[in-house]
Amino acid sequence: MTDEERAKIKAWVENWKVTGELLDQLKWQELQHMDEETSFHIFNNLATEDVKCWSPPDQECGLIQQQALFSKLHALK
């Protein structure tokens, strides 16, 4: 890796440190000013997605697929 590549990577990381802090500030500002109706809709959407992940295994869900993979890998040991 060249010095120029290292410098670019370092600049990229530093940029995301600053960007991450700004995004956190924005997130907290939005949460503080959120009305009840909006918060209900967001919660409802999150809860719906959570229920989908605990559905029967015949339905597609990343969490279920991950657990099945872990189970298969464990059985191979």
C-alpha positions in Angstrom: 0.0 0.0 0.0 1.4 3.3 -1.0 1.6 6.4 1.2 -1.0 8.1 -1.0 -3.4 5.2 -0.5 -2.9 5.3 3.3 -3.5 9.0 3.3 -6.8 8.5 1.3 -7.9 5.8 3.7 -7.1 7.9 6.7 -9.0 10.9 5.2 -12.0 8.6 4.5 -12.0 7.3 8.1 -11.7 10.9 9.5 -14.5 12.0 7.3 -16.8 9.3 8.6 -15.9 10.1 12.2 -17.1 13.7 11.7 -20.1 12.6 9.5 -21.1 10.0 12.1 -21.2 12.6 14.9 -23.3 14.9 12.7 -25.7 12.1 11.9 -26.1 11.3 15.6 -26.9 14.9 16.3 -29.4 15.0 13.5 -31.0 11.7 14.7 -31.4 13.1 18.3 -32.9 16.4 17.0 -35.4 14.5 14.9 -36.3 12.2 17.8 -36.8 15.2 20.2 -39.2 16.9 17.7 -41.1 13.8 16.6 -44.8 13.9 17.1 -46.9 11.0 18.5 -48.4 9.9 15.2 -45.0 9.7 13.5 -43.5 7.8 16.4 -46.4 5.3 16.3 -45.9 4.6 12.6 -42.1 4.1 13.1 -42.7 1.8 16.0 -45.4 -0.1 14.1 -43.1 -0.6 11.1 -40.3 -1.9 13.4 -42.5 -4.2 15.3 -43.9 -5.6 12.0 -40.4 -6.3 10.7 -39.5 -7.9 14.1 -42.5 -10.3 13.8 -41.5 -11.3 10.3 -38.1 -12.4 11.6 -39.8 -14.7 14.2 -42.2 -16.2 11.6 -42.1 -19.9 10.6 -38.9 -20.9 8.8 -40.7 -21.4 5.5 -40.8 -17.6 5.2 -37.7 -15.7 4.2 -36.0 -14.0 7.1 -32.3 -13.3 7.5 -32.3 -14.1 11.2 -33.9 -17.5 10.7 -31.5 -18.3 7.8 -28.5 -17.2 9.9 -29.6 -19.5 12.8 -30.1 -22.4 10.4 -26.6 -21.9 9.0 -25.1 -21.7 12.5 -26.9 -25.0 13.3 -25.6 -26.7 10.2 -22.0 -25.5 10.9 -22.2 -26.6 14.5 -23.3 -30.1 13.3 -20.3 -30.3 11.0 -17.8 -30.0 13.9 
